[in-house]
Amino acid sequence: MLVAADGDLQRWTTIWEFRDDASCEHTTVTESLVEGLPLTRVRLCRYGLNGATMLVTYSGATGSVAFDFAFAGFSPDRLVLDGFEFDRIP
C-alpha cells in the first residue's frame, strides 16, 4: 500500500503469520520512498476466533483487538481482515 505522509510517499507492507497453536506474528515494513530506508516492526501475538471475528492479543498488551474476517472467494488462501485482503505465502 502506498501512503502520502508529510511530503513523503511511503510503502507499507503488512505480513501476518498465524500458527496452529494460536500464536501469531504481525510484521509491518514501512519504507520511505524519499529516504529509501525500511523500518520493520514485528509484534508477537495470540489469536482466537469468535464467529466472524478474530481476536488478536499482542504480547505485552492487556486487551485484544477485534478484526472482522472472511475468506475472499471462499478461498483459504485469501484472508480478509477488516476489509484488507492478504494472500497466503507458501
C-alpha positions as CSV (number, residue, x, y, z in Angstrom):
1,M,0.0,0.0,0.0
2,L,1.3,3.5,-0.8
3,V,0.6,6.3,1.6
4,A,1.3,10.0,1.3
5,A,2.8,11.4,4.5
6,D,4.2,14.9,5.1
7,G,5.9,15.4,1.7
8,D,6.9,11.8,1.5
9,L,5.5,8.7,-0.1
10,Q,5.7,5.6,2.0
11,R,5.2,1.9,1.1
12,W,3.6,-0.1,3.8
13,T,3.8,-3.9,3.7
14,T,1.9,-6.0,6.3
15,I,2.5,-9.7,6.9
16,W,0.5,-11.9,9.2
17,E,1.6,-15.3,10.3
18,F,-1.0,-17.5,12.0
19,R,0.1,-20.8,13.6
20,D,-1.8,-23.9,14.6
21,D,-1.1,-23.3,18.3
22,A,-3.0,-19.9,18.2
23,S,0.2,-17.9,18.2
24,C,0.8,-15.3,15.6
25,E,3.2,-12.7,14.3
26,H,2.3,-9.3,12.8
27,T,5.1,-7.7,10.8
28,T,4.9,-4.2,9.3
29,V,7.6,-2.8,7.0
30,T,7.4,1.0,6.3
31,E,9.7,2.3,3.6
32,S,10.1,6.0,2.9
33,L,10.5,6.5,-0.8
34,V,12.3,9.8,-0.1
35,E,14.8,8.2,2.4
36,G,14.7,4.7,1.0
37,L,15.2,3.2,4.4
38,P,12.8,0.4,5.6
39,L,11.6,0.3,9.2
40,T,10.5,-3.2,10.2
41,R,8.3,-3.8,13.3
42,V,7.5,-7.3,14.5
43,R,4.8,-7.9,17.1
44,L,4.2,-11.3,18.6
45,C,0.6,-12.2,19.4
46,R,-2.1,-14.8,20.1
47,Y,-5.4,-15.1,18.3
48,G,-8.8,-16.7,18.8
49,L,-11.9,-16.9,16.7
50,N,-15.4,-15.9,17.7
51,G,-17.8,-16.4,14.8
52,A,-16.7,-14.0,12.0
53,T,-14.4,-12.0,14.4
54,M,-10.7,-12.7,15.1
55,L,-9.5,-11.5,18.5
56,V,-5.7,-10.7,18.5
57,T,-3.8,-10.1,21.7
58,Y,-0.4,-8.6,21.2
59,S,2.4,-9.6,23.6
60,G,2.6,-7.1,26.5
61,A,-0.9,-5.7,25.8
62,T,-3.8,-6.1,28.3
63,G,-6.7,-6.2,25.8
64,S,-7.5,-7.7,22.5
65,V,-8.1,-6.2,19.1
66,A,-11.1,-7.4,17.2
67,F,-10.9,-7.9,13.4
68,D,-13.8,-8.9,11.2
69,F,-12.5,-11.7,9.0
70,A,-13.6,-13.7,6.0
71,F,-12.1,-15.6,3.1
72,A,-12.3,-13.9,-0.3
73,G,-13.9,-16.0,-2.9
74,F,-14.2,-18.8,-0.3
75,S,-10.5,-19.5,-0.8
76,P,-8.5,-20.5,2.2
77,D,-5.5,-18.7,0.5
78,R,-7.2,-15.2,0.6
79,L,-7.8,-13.9,4.1
80,V,-9.7,-10.6,4.5
81,L,-9.1,-8.8,7.9
82,D,-11.2,-5.6,8.4
83,G,-11.6,-5.2,4.6
84,F,-7.9,-5.7,3.7
85,E,-7.1,-8.8,1.7
86,F,-4.0,-10.9,2.4
87,D,-2.7,-13.7,0.1
88,R,-1.1,-16.8,1.5
89,I,2.6,-17.0,1.0
90,P,3.8,-20.6,0.6
